[in-house]
Every structure is written in C-alpha cells, then in structure tokens.
C-alpha cells in the first residue's frame, strides 16, 4: 500500500491540484495530517477535494477554529483574521466535516499520523532534543506530523538523533528516504499550501512502508501568482499573500 501524505493544505486549491496531478497513479490511499483550511482563498474547494479523495484525515488547529470547535483567541491577529474569513465562507456540509475530524494521533498500517506532536496536537516540533522526547512516546516506529510547514524530520537510532533534510535532485521531483529497521522516525511531509522552509513549491510525501520501505518527499511547482490574486480579491491579509512566493 502506497500512501499519499498531505498536510497543511491551508485552503490553497492551486497547490493541492498540482500535488495531485504530480502524484497521479503513484498512490493507493490518501492521508491528511490536518489544516485543510486557513490562510488560503479556497476553503470549500480544498475541503471537498480531500473529502472526495476518501482521505484518512485528522484535524489541525485551523480546522478546529474555522469550524467553531475552538475559538481563535490564541491565534496571532493575521491568522485570526484568515480563520474568521474562512469560517464565514465554509458551506454547512464542510463545516460539519471539519468539526468532526478526529484528533491525532491515529495509528494506521504500521505508522501513525498526528498534526503536531503525537502527545500535543498543537506542539511545533522543530528541535532534535524536542523530537527525541516525542519519539520516546511515539505510538509507532514511523510517525508523520505536520504543523511546522517544514519538510524533513528526525531519526533516532541507538540513542543517536539525526536531523533529516530533503531536496530533490537529478531531475526527480522527490528525494527518497530508506526506512531502516531499528530506527524511529518523526517525518514531516511539508505543507502543500503554505511552505515555510524557503521553498515555495507544494510539498507532500508518498510512503511505501510495507514493501519498498521508502518515503518519497516531493516538491511541485504551481501557479503561485494566481492564488495570490484570489487572496487579494478576497481581502485576505497582505503578509499571507506575499509569503507564498517566498515559501516562508
């Protein structure tokens, strides 16, 4: 079984479409790590697309706030403005879907999925020592998480922690990781709709943990300018518009 791992789509249908086009025929089941909406101009379109994929999805903090499960009081002013804009435009069936998404972690076929840390869905995992603690309590040898919008991850083997970075090369749209027995992994597929690792291209992963024992970390270009134009027309905050092109 090859899993398409999506995360942090953030209402960006242009980026999601590009990711799905690039991955066509390369996966069997879709998984979403949360934050389907928030920031971007296409909350209904991205939600409906994830629903149509039959994806195994968990909630992110923007999904909770946009659907009214929680308020947005702990969001910064720019994020709060985008969340409230999203909430006011979501159709009832999409509000219902987002409001009933389960909290991670969820264990699947030999791996687990979470939005932030498995122990705290709102925790951003940036540092190796932070990841070490997370992996000590992880529900599976391989855990996929999002939230930071940074593609990469961490590997723990015989007490030694390694920080993982991925950059496609050799003309391929992905970089591959070989998953080794005896090693624990915390892997972030990156953000489909709003990367923050200095690369503006849509990010996602394809995992084959049963036969191939590999995870492919993909980057795909999309029409950023057209998404920015829709954001501007919608009246979304300028900082959210400009950061798409910078990938930060």
C-alpha positions as CSV (number, residue, x, y, z in Angstrom):
1,X,0.0,0.0,0.0
2,X,1.4,3.4,-1.1
3,X,0.1,6.3,1.0
4,X,-0.2,9.9,-0.2
5,X,0.7,12.0,2.8
6,X,-0.8,15.5,2.6
7,X,-0.6,18.2,5.3
8,X,-1.3,21.9,5.8
9,X,-3.1,22.5,2.6
10,X,-4.5,25.7,4.1
11,X,-7.2,26.5,1.5
12,X,-4.8,26.5,-1.4
13,X,-6.6,24.6,-4.2
14,X,-4.0,25.5,-6.8
15,X,-1.2,23.9,-4.8
16,X,-3.4,20.9,-4.0
17,X,-4.3,20.3,-7.7
18,X,-0.6,20.5,-8.6
19,X,0.3,17.9,-6.0
20,X,-2.4,15.5,-7.0
21,X,-1.5,15.9,-10.7
22,X,2.1,15.1,-10.0
23,X,1.3,12.1,-7.8
24,X,-1.3,10.6,-10.1
25,X,-1.1,6.9,-10.3
26,X,1.7,6.7,-7.6
27,X,-0.5,6.1,-4.5
28,X,-3.3,3.9,-3.3
29,X,-4.7,5.7,-0.2
30,X,-4.6,9.3,0.8
31,X,-3.9,10.6,4.3
32,X,-4.2,14.2,5.6
33,X,-2.5,15.5,8.7
34,X,-4.8,18.4,9.2
35,X,-5.1,22.1,8.4
36,X,-7.1,21.6,5.3
37,X,-8.3,25.2,5.6
38,X,-7.0,28.5,6.9
39,X,-4.9,31.3,5.2
40,X,-5.9,30.4,1.6
41,X,-8.7,31.5,-0.6
42,X,-10.3,28.1,-1.4
43,X,-11.6,26.6,1.9
44,X,-14.6,24.9,0.3
45,X,-12.7,23.6,-2.7
46,X,-9.9,22.1,-0.6
47,X,-12.2,20.5,1.9
48,X,-14.4,19.0,-0.8
49,X,-11.3,17.7,-2.6
50,X,-10.0,16.0,0.5
51,X,-13.4,14.5,1.1
52,X,-13.6,13.2,-2.5
53,X,-10.3,11.5,-2.1
54,X,-11.6,9.4,0.7
55,X,-8.6,10.5,2.7
56,X,-8.0,9.4,6.3
57,X,-7.9,12.8,7.9
58,X,-7.2,14.2,11.3
59,X,-7.8,17.8,12.5
60,X,-5.4,20.7,12.6
61,X,-5.7,23.9,14.7
62,X,-7.0,25.9,11.8
63,X,-9.7,23.2,11.1
64,X,-10.8,23.4,14.7
65,X,-11.0,27.2,14.8
66,X,-12.6,27.6,11.3
67,X,-15.3,25.1,12.1
68,X,-16.0,26.6,15.5
69,X,-14.8,23.7,17.6
70,X,-12.5,26.2,19.3
71,X,-12.2,30.0,19.1
72,X,-9.3,31.8,17.5
73,X,-8.2,33.8,20.6
74,X,-4.8,32.2,20.7
75,X,-4.1,32.9,17.0
76,X,-2.0,35.9,16.0
77,X,-4.1,38.8,14.5
78,X,-3.3,37.9,10.9
79,X,-4.1,34.2,11.3
80,X,-7.2,35.1,13.3
81,X,-8.5,37.3,10.5
82,X,-8.0,34.5,8.0
83,X,-9.7,31.9,10.2
84,X,-12.7,34.1,10.7
85,X,-12.9,34.9,7.0
86,X,-12.8,31.1,6.4
87,X,-15.4,30.3,9.0
88,X,-17.8,32.8,7.3
89,X,-17.4,31.2,3.9
90,X,-17.4,27.5,4.6
91,X,-20.6,25.7,3.4
92,X,-22.5,23.9,6.1
93,X,-21.5,20.4,5.0
94,X,-17.8,21.4,5.0
95,X,-18.2,23.0,8.5
96,X,-19.7,19.7,9.6
97,X,-16.9,17.6,8.1
98,X,-14.1,19.8,9.6
99,X,-15.8,19.9,13.0
100,X,-15.9,16.1,13.2
101,X,-12.4,15.3,12.2
102,X,-10.7,13.2,14.9
103,X,-7.7,14.4,17.0
104,X,-4.4,12.6,16.3
105,X,-2.5,10.5,16.8
106,X,-4.2,7.8,14.7
107,X,-2.4,4.6,14.0
108,X,-2.7,3.1,10.5
109,X,-0.9,0.4,8.6
110,X,2.4,0.3,10.6
111,X,2.7,4.0,11.1
112,X,1.0,6.9,13.0
113,X,-0.3,10.3,12.0
114,X,-0.5,13.5,14.0
115,X,-0.9,17.2,13.3
116,X,1.7,18.5,15.8
117,X,3.4,16.2,18.3
118,X,1.5,13.0,18.9
119,X,1.3,14.0,22.6
120,X,0.0,17.5,21.8
121,X,-1.6,18.3,18.5
122,X,-0.7,22.0,18.9
123,X,3.1,21.5,19.6
124,X,5.5,22.5,16.9
125,X,8.4,20.1,16.7
126,X,11.5,22.0,15.5
127,X,14.5,20.8,17.5
128,X,16.3,17.5,17.7
129,X,16.1,17.2,21.5
130,X,12.4,18.0,21.4
131,X,12.0,15.3,18.7
132,X,13.9,12.8,20.9
133,X,11.3,13.2,23.7
134,X,8.4,12.9,21.2
135,X,9.9,9.7,19.7
136,X,10.3,8.2,23.2
137,X,6.5,8.3,23.5
138,X,5.5,7.8,19.8
139,X,2.8,5.2,19.1
140,X,4.7,3.7,16.1
141,X,8.2,3.4,14.7
142,X,7.3,5.9,12.0
143,X,5.1,8.9,12.8
144,X,4.1,11.5,10.3
145,X,3.3,15.0,11.6
146,X,2.8,18.5,10.1
147,X,2.1,21.9,11.7
148,X,5.6,23.4,11.2
149,X,5.2,23.6,7.3
150,X,8.9,22.4,7.1
151,X,9.6,19.3,5.1
152,X,12.0,17.0,6.8
153,X,12.2,15.2,10.1
154,X,14.2,13.3,12.6
155,X,15.5,9.7,13.0
156,X,16.6,8.1,16.3
157,X,18.8,5.0,16.2
158,X,20.7,3.5,19.2
159,X,20.3,6.7,21.1
160,X,21.6,8.9,18.3
161,X,19.4,11.6,16.9
162,X,19.7,12.7,13.2
163,X,18.0,15.7,11.6
164,X,16.7,14.9,8.1
165,X,16.6,17.3,5.2
166,X,15.3,16.5,1.8
167,X,15.9,18.3,-1.6
168,X,15.0,16.6,-4.9
169,X,17.9,16.3,-7.3
170,X,18.9,14.6,-10.5
171,X,15.8,15.8,-12.3
172,X,13.5,13.9,-10.0
173,X,10.6,15.7,-8.2
174,X,11.3,13.9,-5.0
175,X,14.0,12.8,-2.6
176,X,13.7,9.3,-1.1
177,X,14.3,8.1,2.4
178,X,15.0,4.4,3.1
179,X,13.3,3.4,6.2
180,X,15.5,1.1,8.3
181,X,14.5,-1.4,11.0
182,X,15.6,-0.4,14.5
183,X,15.2,3.3,13.8
184,X,12.4,5.5,14.9
185,X,11.2,8.3,12.6
186,X,9.3,11.5,13.0
187,X,8.7,12.7,9.4
188,X,7.0,15.9,8.1
189,X,5.8,15.8,4.5
190,X,5.9,19.7,4.5
191,X,3.0,22.0,3.6
192,X,1.0,21.6,0.4
193,X,-0.4,25.1,0.5
194,X,1.9,27.3,2.5
195,X,5.5,26.0,2.8
196,X,7.8,27.8,5.3
197,X,11.1,26.2,4.6
198,X,12.3,28.6,1.9
199,X,10.9,26.6,-1.0
200,X,7.6,27.9,-2.4
201,X,6.7,24.7,-4.2
202,X,3.9,22.5,-2.8
203,X,5.3,19.8,-0.6
204,X,3.9,16.3,0.2
205,X,5.1,12.7,0.6
206,X,4.4,9.2,-0.7
207,X,5.1,6.4,1.7
208,X,5.5,2.7,1.0
209,X,6.3,1.2,4.4
210,X,5.2,-2.4,3.6
211,X,7.2,-3.5,0.5
212,X,9.5,-0.7,-0.6
213,X,10.3,0.6,2.9
214,X,10.7,4.1,1.4
215,X,9.2,7.6,1.9
216,X,9.4,10.0,-1.1
217,X,9.5,13.7,-0.2
218,X,8.0,15.6,-3.2
219,X,8.2,19.3,-4.3
220,X,5.9,20.5,-7.1
221,X,5.7,24.0,-8.7
222,X,2.3,25.6,-9.1
223,X,0.8,28.9,-10.2
224,X,1.5,30.9,-7.1
225,X,0.5,34.2,-8.7
226,X,-3.0,33.1,-9.5
227,X,-3.5,32.0,-5.9
228,X,-2.2,35.3,-4.6
229,X,-4.6,37.2,-7.0
230,X,-7.5,35.3,-5.5
231,X,-6.3,36.0,-2.0
232,X,-6.0,39.7,-2.8
233,X,-9.5,39.7,-4.3
234,X,-10.9,38.1,-1.2
235,X,-9.3,40.7,1.0
236,X,-7.1,38.3,2.9
237,X,-4.1,39.8,4.8
238,X,-1.2,41.0,2.7
239,X,1.5,39.2,4.7
240,X,-0.2,35.9,3.9
241,X,-0.2,36.8,0.2
242,X,3.4,37.8,-0.1
243,X,4.8,34.9,1.9
244,X,3.5,32.3,-0.6
245,X,6.1,33.4,-3.2
246,X,8.9,33.3,-0.6
247,X,8.0,30.0,0.9
248,X,8.4,31.5,4.4
